[in-house]
């Protein structure tokens, strides 16, 4: 469904709900007794209901199932750059400093 069609549908649902709310307010003036409070409660709750209904996405055209996704080759975990190993002995900087202090 196109965006403009969906938007017009939402506006139509919101307008209908708010028109019903206006009818509740007008009827509340004309009616007496406990039904007046029912109309008042409906008029108070309808803006919330109108927004929820108007913002509800249209689910009619969509199925509830997900489409299958083809498998992806397994990714290899790497450590970053590859270093060349050089054979031989090493000395750390701290051991060289210790040797200089002793001498």
KOLVEXRO-766389 format. One line per field, with one value per residue (C-alpha): residue number from 1; residue in three letters; x, y, z. Coordinates in Angstrom, 1 decimal. Example, Ala and Ser with C-alpha at 12.3 -4.5 7.8 and 13.67 -1.06 7.14 Angstrom:
<recs>
nr	1 2
rest	Ala Ser
X	12.3 13.7
Y	-4.5 -1.1
Z	7.8 7.1
</recs>
This chain:
<recs>
nr	1 2 3 4 5 6 7 8 9 10 11 12 13 14 15 16 17 18 19 20 21 22 23 24 25 26 27 28 29 30 31 32 33 34 35 36 37 38 39 40 41 42 43 44 45 46 47 48 49 50 51 52 53 54 55 56 57 58 59 60 61 62 63 64 65 66 67 68 69 70 71 72 73 74 75 76 77 78 79 80 81 82 83 84 85 86 87 88 89 90 91 92 93 94 95 96 97 98 99 100 101 102 103
rest	Unk Unk Unk Unk Unk Unk Unk Unk Unk Unk Unk Unk Unk Unk Unk Unk Unk Unk Unk Unk Unk Unk Unk Unk Unk Unk Unk Unk Unk Unk Unk Unk Unk Unk Unk Unk Unk Unk Unk Unk Unk Unk Unk Unk Unk Unk Unk Unk Unk Unk Unk Unk Unk Unk Unk Unk Unk Unk Unk Unk Unk Unk Unk Unk Unk Unk Unk Unk Unk Unk Unk Unk Unk Unk Unk Unk Unk Unk Unk Unk Unk Unk Unk Unk Unk Unk Unk Unk Unk Unk Unk Unk Unk Unk Unk Unk Unk Unk Unk Unk Unk Unk Unk
X	0.0 1.4 2.3 -0.4 -3.1 -2.1 -2.0 -5.4 -6.8 -5.3 -6.8 -10.2 -10.1 -9.0 -11.7 -14.5 -13.4 -13.2 -16.6 -18.0 -16.4 -18.1 -21.4 -20.8 -20.2 -23.3 -25.4 -24.1 -25.8 -29.1 -29.2 -29.8 -29.0 -26.2 -26.0 -24.6 -21.5 -21.0 -21.0 -18.6 -16.2 -16.4 -15.6 -12.6 -11.2 -11.8 -8.8 -6.4 -8.3 -8.3 -4.6 -3.9 -6.2 -5.0 -1.3 -1.9 -0.1 -2.2 -1.6 -4.1 -1.7 1.1 1.4 2.4 5.3 8.8 10.4 13.4 16.8 19.5 22.5 25.6 29.1 30.6 32.7 36.3 37.3 40.6 42.9 43.6 47.0 49.2 52.7 55.8 57.4 61.2 63.3 65.8 66.0 64.6 65.3 62.8 63.5 63.0 65.7 68.2 67.5 67.9 71.3 72.4 71.5 73.5 76.6
Y	0.0 3.4 6.0 8.5 5.9 4.7 8.3 9.1 6.0 7.0 10.5 9.1 6.7 9.6 11.9 9.4 8.7 12.4 13.0 10.3 12.1 15.4 13.5 12.2 15.7 17.1 14.1 14.6 18.0 16.6 13.4 13.1 10.4 7.8 7.6 11.2 9.9 7.1 9.6 11.8 8.8 8.0 11.6 11.7 8.3 8.7 10.9 8.2 5.5 7.7 8.2 4.5 3.4 6.1 5.1 1.4 0.1 -1.6 -5.4 -6.7 -7.1 -8.7 -12.4 -13.5 -15.7 -14.7 -15.5 -17.9 -16.3 -18.2 -19.3 -17.2 -18.7 -19.0 -15.9 -16.4 -14.6 -12.8 -11.1 -8.1 -7.7 -10.7 -10.5 -12.4 -14.4 -13.9 -16.6 -15.5 -14.2 -11.0 -8.8 -6.5 -2.9 -3.3 -6.0 -3.8 -0.9 -3.1 -4.3 -0.7 0.3 -2.7 -2.0
Z	0.0 -0.9 1.7 0.5 0.6 4.1 5.3 3.9 5.6 8.9 8.6 7.8 10.8 13.1 11.7 12.2 15.8 16.7 15.1 17.3 20.3 19.3 19.1 22.7 24.0 22.3 23.5 27.0 27.2 26.0 28.1 31.9 34.4 34.5 30.7 30.8 32.6 30.1 27.3 29.3 29.8 26.1 25.2 27.5 26.3 22.6 21.8 23.1 21.2 18.0 18.1 18.7 15.9 13.5 14.1 13.8 10.7 8.1 8.6 6.0 3.1 5.1 6.0 9.4 8.1 7.4 4.1 4.1 3.9 1.9 4.1 4.2 4.1 7.6 8.3 9.5 12.7 12.2 14.7 12.5 10.9 10.3 11.8 10.7 13.6 13.7 15.5 18.2 21.7 23.0 26.0 27.6 28.2 31.9 32.2 30.2 32.6 35.6 34.2 33.7 37.3 38.8 36.8
</recs>
